[in-house]
Amino acid sequence: MPILSTGNELIDPVKLLEQAGIRTGMTVADFGCGTLGHYVFPAAQMVGPNGKVYAIDILKSVLNSIEGRKKIENALNIETVWGDLETINGISLPDNCLDIGLIINNLFMSTQKEAMVKECTRMIKTDGVMIIADWKLAGVNFGPPAESRVSPQEARHMAANAGLTLIKEFDAGKYHYGLVFRKK
């Protein structure tokens, strides 16, 4: 049981990770992981001691927070990685090293959305998956401004341009959509 709140009031991280087909022994990255690692810590439990989870962010303060929680929870299979998601090769992980990549609630913040999706795709193995989940466009009176939000259609287009194929769509919560893509 996590010691800190995981913020799953908006998106249940376990249900989201199950949509990706997460299993023990897998390698997962949360791109733009955020201070509490809402998806990092559940993923670490789900992949087990033989799996690996990369918590990736551009803010070193975020990574320091993850490191602190990692120590509290003795989560030895988590590694923090500083990186710029908006730059190709901006993250020091090698090509084709991930089974699952997560872009959760980050596209709306980026001015380089296409580059972000391509950089994340670079690290996913052939037949690996990426989940994109972000804010629904309508029906939500909090969260990012409507003009900053990315539609599911736009996310599908960016993923297709990065070489990903949509395999399913899911309701990621009352306020979010979810898309699962496979890299071919």
C-alpha positions in Angstrom: 0.0 0.0 0.0 1.5 3.3 -1.0 2.4 5.7 1.8 1.7 8.8 -0.1 -1.5 9.8 -2.1 -1.3 8.6 -5.7 -3.8 11.1 -7.1 -5.9 8.3 -8.5 -9.1 10.3 -7.9 -8.8 11.4 -11.5 -7.2 8.4 -13.2 -6.8 5.0 -11.5 -3.1 4.1 -12.3 -3.6 0.4 -11.9 -6.5 0.3 -14.4 -4.5 2.4 -16.8 -1.5 0.2 -16.6 -3.6 -2.9 -17.1 -4.8 -1.4 -20.4 -1.2 -1.6 -21.5 -0.9 -5.3 -20.6 1.7 -4.7 -17.9 3.3 -7.9 -16.6 6.1 -8.9 -14.2 9.5 -8.4 -15.7 8.6 -5.6 -18.1 10.4 -2.3 -18.5 8.2 0.8 -18.3 8.8 4.5 -18.5 6.6 7.3 -17.3 7.5 10.4 -19.4 6.9 13.5 -17.4 6.4 11.5 -14.2 5.4 14.3 -11.9 6.3 14.9 -8.2 4.5 12.0 -6.7 5.0 9.4 -9.4 1.3 8.5 -9.7 2.1 5.8 -12.3 5.7 5.1 -11.4 5.1 3.4 -8.0 2.1 1.3 -9.1 4.1 0.2 -12.2 7.0 -0.7 -10.0 4.8 -3.0 -7.9 3.2 -4.5 -11.0 6.5 -5.3 -12.9 8.0 -6.7 -9.7 11.7 -7.0 -8.7 12.8 -8.3 -12.1 11.2 -5.4 -13.9 12.3 -1.8 -14.2 10.5 1.5 -14.2 12.1 4.8 -15.4 10.7 8.0 -13.9 11.6 10.6 -16.5 11.2 14.4 -16.1 12.9 17.6 -17.0 12.5 19.1 -13.5 15.3 17.9 -11.2 13.0 18.9 -8.2 10.5 16.3 -9.4 13.2 13.6 -9.7 14.4 14.5 -6.2 10.8 13.9 -4.9 10.7 10.6 -6.7 14.0 9.6 -5.2 12.8 10.5 -1.7 9.6 8.4 -2.1 11.6 5.6 -3.7 13.7 5.4 -0.5 10.7 5.5 1.8 9.0 2.7 -0.1 12.2 0.8 -0.8 11.3 0.6 -4.5 14.6 -0.7 -5.8 13.3 -1.2 -9.4 12.8 2.5 -10.1 15.4 4.7 -11.7 15.0 8.4 -12.1 16.2 9.9 -15.4 16.6 13.6 -16.2 15.6 14.3 -19.8 14.0 16.7 -22.3 11.0 15.0 -23.8 10.6 17.7 -26.4 14.0 16.9 -28.1 14.9 13.9 -30.2 17.5 12.0 -28.2 16.8 14.3 -25.3 16.6 11.3 -23.0 19.6 9.2 -22.3 17.8 5.9 -22.7 18.7 3.7 -25.7 16.4 3.0 -28.6 14.0 0.1 -28.3 14.5 -0.5 -24.6 10.9 -0.2 -23.2 8.0 -2.5 -23.2 5.6 0.3 -22.2 5.8 4.1 -22.4 3.4 6.4 -20.7 2.5 10.0 -21.7 -0.1 10.9 -19.2 -1.4 14.5 -18.8 1.6 16.0 -20.5 0.7 16.7 -24.2 -1.4 19.8 -23.2 1.7 21.4 -21.6 4.0 21.0 -24.6 4.8 23.3 -27.4 6.6 20.4 -29.2 4.0 17.7 -29.0 5.0 15.8 -32.1 8.7 15.7 -31.0 7.6 14.5 -27.6 5.6 11.6 -29.1 8.5 10.7 -31.4 11.1 10.8 -28.7 9.0 8.5 -26.5 8.4 6.2 -29.4 12.1 5.9 -30.1 12.6 4.1 -26.8 9.7 1.6 -27.2 10.6 -1.9 -28.5 9.0 -3.3 -31.6 5.6 -4.7 -30.4 5.9 -2.5 -27.3 3.0 -0.2 -26.4 2.5 3.5 -25.6 -0.4 4.9 -23.6 -1.5 8.4 -24.2 -4.0 9.7 -21.7 -5.0 13.3 -21.5 -7.8 15.7 -20.6 -11.1 15.4 -22.4 -12.0 18.5 -24.4 -15.4 19.2 -23.0 -17.4 18.6 -19.8 -14.6 19.6 -17.4 -14.5 22.9 -15.7 -11.1 22.5 -14.1 -7.7 21.4 -15.3 -5.9 23.0 -18.2 -7.5 25.6 -20.4 -9.6 24.1 -23.2 -7.4 25.7 -25.9 -4.4 23.8 -24.5 -6.0 20.4 -24.5 -5.2 17.8 -27.1 -8.0 16.0 -28.8 -7.9 12.2 -29.1 -7.9 12.7 -32.9 -4.8 14.9 -32.6 -3.1 12.4 -30.3 -3.9 9.5 -32.8 -2.5 11.6 -35.6 0.8 12.4 -33.7 1.2 8.7 -32.8 0.6 7.5 -36.4 3.3 10.0 -37.6 5.6 8.5 -35.0 5.1 5.0 -36.3 2.5 3.8 -33.8 -0.7 1.9 -34.5 -3.8 2.4 -32.4 -4.9 -0.9 -30.8 -7.6 0.4 -28.4 -9.3 3.4 -26.9 -10.5 3.4 -23.3 -12.2 5.7 -20.8 -9.3 6.7 -18.5 -11.6 8.3 -16.0 -14.4 10.8 -15.9 -12.2 13.6 -17.2 -9.6 11.8 -19.4 -9.5 9.7 -22.5 -7.0 6.9 -23.0 -5.3 5.5 -26.2 -3.1 2.4 -26.4 -0.7 2.2 -29.4 1.6 -0.5 -30.6 5.0 0.1 -32.2 5.5 -2.0 -35.4 
